[in-house]
Amino acid sequence: MHNTNWGILGCGHIAHKFAEDILATEGATLYAVGSRSLEKAKDFKQQHQAHKAYASYEELVKDPAVDIIYIATPHTYHKEVTFLCLEHSKAVLCEKPFAMNRKEVEAMIAFAKAEKTFLMEALWTYFIPHYQFVLQTVHSGELGAIQSVKADFGIDVPKDPTHRLYNKKLGGGGLLDVGIYPLFAAMTLLGTPEAIAAKATLDTNGIDLNCDMELTYPNQVKAHLFSAIDTQTDTTCHIELEKGTIRINSRFHDPTNVTITKNGITETIDFPVTVHGYHYEIVHCQEMLAKGRTESNIMTFEKSMELITLLDNVREKIGLRYE
Ligand SMILES: NC(=O)c1ccc[n+]([C@@H]2O[C@H](COP(=O)([O-])OP(=O)(O)OC[C@H]3O[C@@H](n4cnc5c(N)ncnc54)[C@H](OP(=O)(O)O)[C@@H]3O)[C@@H](O)[C@H]2O)c1
């Protein structure tokens, strides 16, 4: 089997989990890591059996043996470091949100196209088997049309100004971090809304602590969505259809199980996994690279544009502005 050499850019919280899934994926090698600190890169390398540790992102992108780079920095850096990788002809898997706004995402996509180099937003949920199963079940039409969707993602993070989520300069706030998942669910289940209403509680720095969203689709079908960083919620997704219901159990964006009720019978379907769940997008990227593709056929550029447009629209409604 062809081997793919992965690089990880930014050695924070999520990078550690992603590294564990690289190690669990056939045909994947955690080849190099880049950090702003050599010590941190060396620790990360040792912990996850990487081959190389670099003291800067620039050194990482210059290593000719790296095939693809996973970007795991705060959102405010996604555009800048994506450009850095693409300039050095490195394929890129960039964490969600792809960037801070539509303009940045457009620029990233245009640059990837110009460089003819693979680029994808790391919307990992899209690739996880339970979520693919739900999409196939809904879109097959066997349960009729969707009548409503309700999805939430709330975490209760202690207020700490040094934490990324409370730092506006690092793109803090709940919408871009966790609110993106309920919006992604509505987008993949229902498509483009006709109208969006939203209200939020902002903190004194102007970041959103929680956000309530109502998306309206043709025939008055609604998606009620909620996100928070000051409230723990179930983090489930309920889909009411004409002939039944589907509940993606907690936490709906992680590998989980799905409860379906149809013809008066309720059944829970398990999707056992031995990984965190990043494995599936890792495999997908490797397949895309092996085929010489420069764009995913699942998390397409169009989907990333749709998602950032939804985020921009909600931000406008709730007055959430970044520099
Ligand atoms: N898919 C998922 O499940 C998931 C989960 C959580 C987060 N995320 C996304 O992943 C990204 C990173 O989140 P995280 O929770 O891993 O963040 P984190 O723990 O704060 O790590 C971010 C890393 O980015 C690097 N960085 C570069 N410039 C920085 C700066 N000015 N301040 C702080 N860090 C800086 C640092 O790595 P070095 O010091 O090594 O350079 C840092 O460790 C975010 O965009 C987030 O939305 C995705």
The ligand as an SDF file (V2000), in Angstrom:
LIG
                    3D

 48 52  0  0  0  0  0  0  0  0999 V2000
  -12.1020   18.5950   14.7690 N   0  0  0  0  0  0  0  0  0  0  0  0
  -12.1770   18.6690   16.0750 C   0  0  0  0  0  0  0  0  0  0  0  0
  -12.6500   17.7560   16.7330 O   0  0  0  0  0  0  0  0  0  0  0  0
  -11.6300   19.8730   16.7670 C   0  0  0  0  0  0  0  0  0  0  0  0
  -11.6010   19.8910   18.1630 C   0  0  0  0  0  0  0  0  0  0  0  0
  -11.0190   20.9760   18.7890 C   0  0  0  0  0  0  0  0  0  0  0  0
  -10.5100   22.0150   18.0440 C   0  0  0  0  0  0  0  0  0  0  0  0
  -10.5990   21.9900   16.6780 N   0  0  0  0  0  0  0  0  0  0  0  0
  -10.0630   23.0840   15.8690 C   0  0  0  0  0  0  0  0  0  0  0  0
   -8.6470   22.9700   15.8720 O   0  0  0  0  0  0  0  0  0  0  0  0
   -8.0280   24.2380   15.9810 C   0  0  0  0  0  0  0  0  0  0  0  0
   -7.0890   24.2170   17.1900 C   0  0  0  0  0  0  0  0  0  0  0  0
   -7.8460   23.9660   18.3520 O   0  0  0  0  0  0  0  0  0  0  0  0
   -7.1560   23.4110   19.7020 P   0  0  0  0  0  0  0  0  0  0  0  0
   -8.2550   23.2280   20.6710 O   0  0  0  0  0  0  0  0  0  0  0  0
   -6.2650   22.2950   19.3930 O   0  0  0  0  0  0  0  0  0  0  0  0
   -6.3200   24.7040   20.1260 O   0  0  0  0  0  0  0  0  0  0  0  0
   -5.0240   24.7760   21.0880 P   0  0  0  0  0  0  0  0  0  0  0  0
   -5.0140   23.6480   22.0330 O   0  0  0  0  0  0  0  0  0  0  0  0
   -4.9990   26.1590   21.6160 O   0  0  0  0  0  0  0  0  0  0  0  0
   -3.8140   24.5690   20.0790 O   0  0  0  0  0  0  0  0  0  0  0  0
   -3.5800   25.4410   19.0160 C   0  0  0  0  0  0  0  0  0  0  0  0
   -2.1180   25.3810   18.6550 C   0  0  0  0  0  0  0  0  0  0  0  0
   -1.9150   26.3470   17.6170 O   0  0  0  0  0  0  0  0  0  0  0  0
   -0.6080   26.8720   17.7060 C   0  0  0  0  0  0  0  0  0  0  0  0
   -0.6300   28.3470   17.6880 N   0  0  0  0  0  0  0  0  0  0  0  0
   -0.1300   29.1420   16.7080 C   0  0  0  0  0  0  0  0  0  0  0  0
   -0.2630   30.4230   16.9980 N   0  0  0  0  0  0  0  0  0  0  0  0
   -0.8660   30.4850   18.2070 C   0  0  0  0  0  0  0  0  0  0  0  0
   -1.2320   31.5490   19.0640 C   0  0  0  0  0  0  0  0  0  0  0  0
   -1.0250   32.8500   18.7500 N   0  0  0  0  0  0  0  0  0  0  0  0
   -1.8230   31.2590   20.2240 N   0  0  0  0  0  0  0  0  0  0  0  0
   -2.0540   29.9870   20.5730 C   0  0  0  0  0  0  0  0  0  0  0  0
   -1.6970   28.9260   19.8170 N   0  0  0  0  0  0  0  0  0  0  0  0
   -1.1040   29.1710   18.6400 C   0  0  0  0  0  0  0  0  0  0  0  0
    0.0080   26.3390   18.9940 C   0  0  0  0  0  0  0  0  0  0  0  0
    0.8910   25.2990   18.6280 O   0  0  0  0  0  0  0  0  0  0  0  0
    2.4710   25.4790   18.7260 P   0  0  0  0  0  0  0  0  0  0  0  0
    2.7150   26.2050   20.0040 O   0  0  0  0  0  0  0  0  0  0  0  0
    2.9350   24.0810   18.7340 O   0  0  0  0  0  0  0  0  0  0  0  0
    2.9150   26.2580   17.5310 O   0  0  0  0  0  0  0  0  0  0  0  0
   -1.1610   25.7540   19.7610 C   0  0  0  0  0  0  0  0  0  0  0  0
   -0.7960   24.6710   20.5590 O   0  0  0  0  0  0  0  0  0  0  0  0
   -9.1570   25.2630   16.0560 C   0  0  0  0  0  0  0  0  0  0  0  0
   -9.3690   25.8520   14.8050 O   0  0  0  0  0  0  0  0  0  0  0  0
  -10.3860   24.4440   16.4570 C   0  0  0  0  0  0  0  0  0  0  0  0
  -11.6020   24.9260   15.9200 O   0  0  0  0  0  0  0  0  0  0  0  0
  -11.1290   20.9190   16.0330 C   0  0  0  0  0  0  0  0  0  0  0  0
  1  2  1  0
  2  3  2  0
  2  4  1  0
  4  5  1  0
  4 48  2  0
  5  6  2  0
  6  7  1  0
  7  8  2  0
  8  9  1  0
  8 48  1  0
  9 10  1  0
  9 46  1  0
 10 11  1  0
 11 12  1  0
 11 44  1  0
 12 13  1  0
 13 14  1  0
 14 15  2  0
 14 16  1  0
 14 17  1  0
 17 18  1  0
 18 19  2  0
 18 20  1  0
 18 21  1  0
 21 22  1  0
 22 23  1  0
 23 24  1  0
 23 42  1  0
 24 25  1  0
 25 26  1  0
 25 36  1  0
 26 27  1  0
 26 35  1  0
 27 28  2  0
 28 29  1  0
 29 30  1  0
 29 35  2  0
 30 31  1  0
 30 32  2  0
 32 33  1  0
 33 34  2  0
 34 35  1  0
 36 37  1  0
 36 42  1  0
 37 38  1  0
 38 39  2  0
 38 40  1  0
 38 41  1  0
 42 43  1  0
 44 45  1  0
 44 46  1  0
 46 47  1  0
M  CHG  2   8   1  16  -1
M  END
$$$$
